Amino acid sequence: MGTLETLKPRQCIVLCMEYNIGATDRTVRIALGSVLLLFGIAVFAEFLSFGPIVGAVGLFAGVILLGTALLNFCPIYRLIGTSTR
């Protein structure tokens, strides 16, 4: 690898992220993200009739929540300078 000073910009994108999501926050994000993702899929599979916009919002929110939980990093937390870690 190398030190942060010797890393190329692409390497630093992943390595320079400071984890800012704690265990409870991560668990809630995984649970809620999974529910929203499944909800969105159910709407698009026409198991539920809420309309495509509601389904798309559910899919989008679910993917964002699951992604931030898996990365242990929330860019909004970084912008406002907070952490649940």
C-alpha positions as CSV (number, residue, x, y, z in Angstrom):
1,M,0.0,0.0,0.0
2,G,1.9,3.0,1.2
3,T,1.3,6.0,3.4
4,L,-1.5,8.5,2.7
5,E,1.1,10.9,1.2
6,T,2.3,8.4,-1.4
7,L,-1.2,7.1,-2.4
8,K,-2.6,8.0,-5.8
9,P,-6.0,9.9,-5.8
10,R,-8.0,6.8,-6.8
11,Q,-6.5,4.8,-3.9
12,C,-7.3,7.6,-1.4
13,I,-11.0,7.8,-2.2
14,V,-11.6,4.5,-0.4
15,L,-8.8,4.7,2.2
16,C,-9.5,8.3,3.2
17,M,-13.1,7.7,4.2
18,E,-13.4,7.8,8.0
19,Y,-16.1,5.5,9.3
20,N,-18.8,7.6,10.8
21,I,-21.6,5.0,11.3
22,G,-21.9,3.2,14.5
23,A,-23.3,-0.4,15.2
24,T,-26.8,0.6,16.0
25,D,-27.0,3.1,13.1
26,R,-25.7,0.4,10.8
27,T,-28.2,-2.1,12.0
28,V,-31.1,0.3,11.5
29,R,-29.9,1.2,8.0
30,I,-29.6,-2.4,7.0
31,A,-33.1,-3.3,8.3
32,L,-34.9,-0.2,6.9
33,G,-32.9,-0.3,3.7
34,S,-33.9,-3.9,3.1
35,V,-37.6,-3.2,3.8
36,L,-37.6,-0.2,1.4
37,L,-35.7,-2.2,-1.3
38,L,-38.1,-5.1,-1.1
39,F,-41.1,-2.6,-1.1
40,G,-39.7,-1.0,-4.3
41,I,-39.2,-4.4,-5.9
42,A,-42.8,-5.5,-4.9
43,V,-44.2,-2.3,-6.4
44,F,-42.4,-2.8,-9.7
45,A,-43.3,-6.5,-9.8
46,E,-47.0,-5.4,-9.3
47,F,-47.5,-7.2,-6.1
48,L,-48.3,-3.8,-4.5
49,S,-50.1,-1.0,-6.3
50,F,-48.6,2.2,-5.2
51,G,-47.4,3.5,-8.5
52,P,-44.0,3.6,-10.2
53,I,-42.8,6.9,-8.5
54,V,-43.4,5.4,-5.0
55,G,-41.6,2.2,-6.1
56,A,-38.6,4.2,-7.5
57,V,-38.3,6.2,-4.3
58,G,-38.4,3.0,-2.2
59,L,-35.7,1.4,-4.4
60,F,-33.5,4.5,-4.3
61,A,-33.8,5.0,-0.6
62,G,-33.2,1.3,0.1
63,V,-30.1,1.2,-2.1
64,I,-28.7,4.4,-0.4
65,L,-29.3,3.1,3.1
66,L,-27.8,-0.3,2.4
67,G,-24.8,1.2,0.6
68,T,-24.0,3.6,3.5
69,A,-24.4,0.8,6.0
70,L,-22.1,-1.6,4.1
71,L,-19.5,1.2,3.7
72,N,-19.9,2.4,7.3
73,F,-19.7,5.9,5.8
74,C,-22.5,8.5,5.4
75,P,-21.5,11.6,3.3
76,I,-24.3,13.7,4.9
77,Y,-22.8,13.0,8.4
78,R,-19.5,14.1,7.0
79,L,-20.9,17.3,5.6
80,I,-22.6,18.3,9.0
81,G,-19.6,17.1,11.0
82,T,-21.3,14.4,13.0
83,S,-20.8,10.7,13.7
84,T,-22.7,7.9,15.4
85,R,-19.5,5.8,15.9
